[in-house]
Each structure stands twice: as C-alpha cells, then as structure tokens.
Amino acid sequence: MMTEENNVVVQPVDKAKIKQIVKVAVILGIITSFEFAIAFTIGAGTVKTSIFVIMTLVKAFYIIWEFMHLGHEVKGLKWMIIAPTLFVIWLLVALLMEGTAIHNALF
C-alpha cells in the first residue's frame, strides 16, 4: 500500500487584492450608512422610496461589477448584460407611472 504525501504551498499575501476588497467594503458601507441616515430622517413618501430604489440599484450594479467581475469583461458582454437590465428597470417605472395615472383617472 502506497501513501501519497500532501504538499501544502503557502502563497504570499496579495496586498493589492486585500486593498481592493477593503475599498469595496468601505464604499458599500458608506452607501448603506447613507441609506440608514435617510431611513431615519426623511418621512415616508415617494422621495424616500425613490432614493432607496436608486441606491439599491447602485449597490447591486457595483456588487455585480466587482464581485461578479463584470468590470473586467469585454465591452460587448458588459452591454449585453447592462442594456436589458436598464430596459427592464425603465419598463417597471413606466408601468408604475401608467398604473398610477389610470388609478387616479378612475378613482
């Protein structure tokens, strides 16, 4: 019976990667802190909801850009992902606005 010896290779710490992770965490933390500040200072309404939706979309795109490595892809692939997403967001806003107009007209 033969036994194989497992060799563990320890890689040196990549300071650039750690710096990038800390930078992303700080940016997301700042945006989240801003969201909390708005949550406790602005009363309920359309403005507050709009700010939350916009900041949530910014955070989502930033997470996709950094952690899913979209920022490092070729330009064509970026637009294949971003353009339909922007269209869907526009569609949702248009449907909400139209639905509100119809509701107001009927009632």
N, C-alpha and C positions, 0 to 999 in steps of 0.2 A: 504494500500500500504506500502510495506516494503522497506527500503533503506539499502543498504549494505555500510559499511564504508571501504574505501580502506586504507589498511595499507602499508606504504612505508617503506621498510627496507633498510637502508643505509649501504652498505658494506664498510669495511675499505679498504684503498688504498693498492693494492698489489704491493709493491715496486719491487719485482723480475720480475713481468710481464712488468712493465714500463721500467726497466733496459734492458730487453731483446728487447723490441720494439725500444728503443733508439739505442741499439747496432746494430740491423738490419738496421735501418735507416742510421746510420753512415757508415756501410760497403757498402750499396748500394750507398750512396752519394760519397764515395771515388772512387768506380768503375766508377760512372758517371762522376766525375771530371776528372779521367784519360782518359775517352772517349773524353771529351771535349778538353783536352790538345792534344791528338793525332789528333783530327779533325782539329785543327788549326796549328799544327806543321809539320805533315807529308803530303807530296803531295799525290795526288790521285794515286792509284795503287793497286796491288794485296796484298801487305803487309798491307796497311791500311785497306782494306776490310776484310782481314783475321783476323786482330786484333779485328775489330768491331764485326765480327761474333762470335769469341771465347768469347769476353767479354759479348756479349748479351746472349749467351748460359749459361755462368757462372751466370749472374744475373737471368736468367729465372729459372735455377735449384735451386739457392739459395732462390728465392721467393717461389717456389714450396715446397722446403724443410721446410721453416719456416712458411709461411702464410697458406699453404695448409696442414701443419702438416705431411708431408711425412717423416720427420726426426724422428717422434715419432711412426712410424708404425713398424710392424714386418719385418724381413729381406726379407722374400719371397715376400711380397707385394711391397717392395722397388724395388726389381729386376724385378718384373712383369711390373713395370712402366718404370724403367730406361733402361733396356736392349732393348726393342723395339724402344725406343726413340733414343738410341745410334745407333741402326741399321739403322734407317731412316736417321739420320744425315750422317752416313757413306755412305749410298746409294746415297744421294744427292751429296756429294763430289765426289764419284766415277762417277756418271753420268755427272757432270760438267767437270771433268777431261777428260773423254772419249769423250764428245761432243766437247771439245776444241781440242783434238787430231784429231778427224775426220775433224773438220773445217779447221785446219791447213793443213791436208793432202790434202784436196780438193782444197783449195784456196792458 
